[in-house]
Amino acid sequence: MTEEFPIDVTPLQFISTYFLVILTGIFVFSALSHMLYQKRSPTSMISWMLAIFLFPFVVAPLYFIIGIRKRESKHKKGYVTFGQVPEHLPFQLDDPHHAFQNILNKNGIPLATKGNTFELITDDTEAYHRILKEIDDAKQSIYICTYIFEFDRTTKEILDALTKRSREGVKVRLLMDLVGSFGANMNPQGFKALKEAGGEVAFFTPILKRPFQNYINLRNHRKIYLFDHDTVLSGGMNLSNDYMGEKDGSKRWQDLLYCLKGPSVDHFYHIFHNDWGYASKEEDKDAHRYTGAYEGESVVQVVPSGPDIPSDALYEALLNAIYNAKERIWIVTPYFVPDENIIQALVIAQHKGVDVKLITPKDSDHLLADMVRSSYMRELDEMGADVVLYEGEMLHAKAILFDDIGGMVGSVNLDNRSLFLNYEVVSFVYSSEFIESIEGWMNTLMQDSSRGMQKPSKGREALENILKVFAPLL
């Protein structure tokens, strides 16, 4: 007599396994079909296909959660739009070094504006006091967008200050990313006083409201601290004692903020409004606009990136700036997992005689990212680039200096997640004061650093090369 099922397999187990295989097959076929109609690099496609082939039961469904970037959906976040800049403020950069400005403008990014005042803040305590001062000085509105918000001694003071101003009639809005501020999201009581005072609190991509339409892999990594539409603080610092606060012996991460006043602040307002409207479902805009004179000397162009920008404008501008550099490219980034185009552009720049410096933490807070980045860093090191390994506390700042014409500061890391998935915002700044301040800060970092990459063991080198295949998925 023939047995219908093996001794150890029940009919229910057989049916469950059968449907699991069928369902996985559907996911695999759908994922592979979807890739064929997406604007992906061959490297990214190969990485996803290899991962699906090796781990189909896990990776195929995961693709539809974290693998899609510029997706079309009735629930998708609308593209950022900008208001009209007064005719006397746009600044046309005619020098050939500034050819990438045309790239940004062709991608819908507003022109750089003159009349801005720019100040670099690299001290954690100074940054904390500056935020409290701007909160105290605000007369009409305080809009805050941060990736990480943690309840601690630093944010207690900030929340108390926001609550006080809200009671006094200042419009206060606090927007946090759900993934980066997951702990805060799980503790709504922490915002009770602010809400009772009239303040508004929202989280970007609230999973429980639309679990299948909100794509948690598309994280809002922007830091925008906007006061009365005429002053903004931005950069890499989140709201946590890990980044800023009173001097209390805490070993904080090395990071920066910048303070911007002038016409370019209005671009930050439009970015924040777009983010807030998506998270809160509120569409109102404030009528208030700054009408004072713009007397700053910095030329600034604000560049958002992410799924709410129809193209990869920032990525294109960075590539073009690297190719057009004549003297130097100094990069500060906590995570260095570039795509092949960027690494090749840096190698070519080094071969042309450009001074290429990569300043990055000797050990970051992500072991996997450190493993993947090593092969790229060794390639630059072997080509003669200056690979600088910062040995202080975790270096979380992001900045690039191009020649002696200006540079970029903001929230974007030089990795695939920041460049192609996250919602980010940076500022390109052109002024002698900016160049002097950012160069001085970078030189300070290099004083507490070692240089060059050690030769790895055969085992580590093999592992790094294997992990490099999956770099586009990080």
Buried (B, 14 or more C-beta within 10 A) or exposed (E): EEEEEEEEEEEEEEEEEEEEEEEBEEBBEBBBEBBEEBEBBEBBBBBBBBBBEEEBBEBBBBBBEBBBBBBEEEEBBEEBEBEEBEEEBBBEBEEEBBBBBBBBBEBBBBBBBBBBBBBBBBBBEEBBBBBBEBBEEBEEBBBBBBBBBBBBEBBEBBBBBBBBBBBEEBBBBBBBBBBBBBEBBEEEEBBEBBBEBBBBBBBBBBBEEEEEEBBBBBBBBBBBBBBBBBBBBBBBBBBBBBBBBBEEEBEBBBBBBBBBBBBBBBBBBBBBBBBBBBBBEEEEEEEBEBEEEBEBBBBBBBBBBBBBBEBBBBBBBBBBBBBBBBEBBBBBBBBBBBBEBBBBBBBBBBEEEBBBBBBBBBEBEBEEBBBBBBBBBBBBBEBEBBBBBBEBBBBBBBBBBBBEBBBBBBBBBBBBBBBBBBBBBBBBBBBEBBBEBBBEBBEEBBEEBEEEBEEBEEEEBEBBEEBBBBBBBB
